[in-house]
């Protein structure tokens, strides 16, 4: 077996890939949720759970707050060069299609109030 084929260099499947982004938020009742989104092809799949050892539940139609949290996380990862800049524009387009009129500008690009 060549040295570069050693088991050390094989990608272990139990490590979270780059295309998974997680965050925490509270629902309208104040109950904390752990959320994560997985980039799969051209789609984003959303999951959530209440506590650490609960099973992840798929979310078919995530609220706009989850989409905006994902967009914020994607922008921070682009700044650290963990994601490509094209991912942000695709995500902005998806949010604009699902939720027309939603402000998707970056926080630091918003005009300040006089």
C-alpha positions as CSV (number, residue, x, y, z in Angstrom):
1,X,0.0,0.0,0.0
2,X,1.4,3.4,-0.9
3,X,2.1,5.7,2.0
4,X,-0.5,8.3,1.0
5,X,-3.2,5.6,1.2
6,X,-2.6,5.0,4.9
7,X,-5.8,5.2,7.1
8,X,-4.5,8.4,8.6
9,X,-5.2,10.3,5.4
10,X,-8.7,8.9,4.8
11,X,-11.5,11.3,5.6
12,X,-13.4,9.9,8.6
13,X,-17.2,10.1,8.1
14,X,-18.0,11.1,11.6
15,X,-16.5,14.6,11.4
16,X,-18.9,17.4,10.5
17,X,-18.2,18.5,6.9
18,X,-17.8,22.1,5.8
19,X,-21.3,22.2,4.4
20,X,-22.9,21.9,7.8
21,X,-23.6,25.1,9.8
22,X,-25.2,25.1,13.2
23,X,-26.6,27.8,15.6
24,X,-28.9,28.2,18.6
25,X,-32.1,30.2,18.9
26,X,-35.3,30.4,20.9
27,X,-38.8,29.9,19.5
28,X,-41.7,32.2,20.1
29,X,-42.4,30.4,23.5
30,X,-38.8,30.9,24.7
31,X,-37.8,27.3,24.3
32,X,-34.2,26.9,23.1
33,X,-33.6,25.1,19.9
34,X,-30.4,23.7,18.4
35,X,-30.5,24.2,14.6
36,X,-28.3,23.2,11.8
37,X,-28.4,23.4,8.0
38,X,-26.7,21.1,5.6
39,X,-25.8,22.1,2.0
40,X,-26.7,19.3,-0.2
41,X,-26.3,19.9,-3.9
42,X,-28.3,23.1,-4.7
43,X,-30.5,22.8,-1.6
44,X,-30.2,23.6,2.1
45,X,-31.6,21.0,4.5
46,X,-32.6,22.3,7.9
47,X,-32.7,20.2,11.1
48,X,-33.5,21.1,14.8
49,X,-33.7,19.5,18.2
50,X,-34.5,20.7,21.8
51,X,-31.6,19.2,23.8
52,X,-28.3,17.6,23.1
53,X,-29.3,14.0,23.1
54,X,-32.7,14.4,21.3
55,X,-32.8,13.2,17.7
56,X,-32.5,15.8,14.9
57,X,-35.8,16.5,13.3
58,X,-36.0,17.6,9.6
59,X,-37.6,21.0,9.1
60,X,-39.5,21.2,5.8
61,X,-40.3,24.9,5.7
62,X,-37.9,26.7,8.0
63,X,-38.8,30.3,9.2
64,X,-37.1,33.3,7.8
65,X,-35.2,33.7,11.1
66,X,-33.4,30.4,10.3
67,X,-32.6,31.5,6.8
68,X,-31.1,34.8,8.0
69,X,-29.1,33.0,10.7
70,X,-27.7,30.7,8.0
71,X,-26.9,33.7,5.8
72,X,-25.0,35.4,8.7
73,X,-23.0,32.2,9.3
74,X,-22.2,31.8,5.6
75,X,-20.9,35.4,5.5
76,X,-18.7,34.8,8.5
77,X,-17.3,31.7,6.9
78,X,-16.6,33.5,3.7
79,X,-14.6,36.0,5.6
80,X,-12.5,33.2,7.1
81,X,-12.2,31.6,3.6
82,X,-14.1,28.5,4.6
83,X,-16.7,28.9,1.9
84,X,-16.7,30.4,-1.6
85,X,-18.3,33.8,-2.1
86,X,-20.8,32.4,-4.7
87,X,-22.5,30.5,-1.9
88,X,-23.7,33.8,-0.4
89,X,-25.3,35.0,-3.6
90,X,-27.1,31.7,-4.1
91,X,-28.4,31.9,-0.6
92,X,-29.6,35.5,-1.0
93,X,-31.4,34.5,-4.1
94,X,-33.1,31.6,-2.3
95,X,-34.2,33.8,0.5
96,X,-35.5,36.5,-1.9
97,X,-37.5,33.8,-3.7
98,X,-39.0,32.3,-0.6
99,X,-39.5,35.5,1.4
100,X,-39.9,38.5,-1.0
101,X,-39.0,41.8,0.6
102,X,-36.7,40.4,3.2
103,X,-33.7,42.6,3.9
104,X,-30.6,40.4,3.3
105,X,-28.0,43.1,3.3
106,X,-25.0,42.6,5.5
107,X,-25.1,44.3,9.0
108,X,-22.1,46.5,8.3
109,X,-23.5,47.7,5.0
110,X,-26.8,49.1,6.4
111,X,-27.0,52.9,6.5
112,X,-26.9,54.3,10.0
113,X,-29.9,56.3,11.4
114,X,-29.3,60.0,11.7
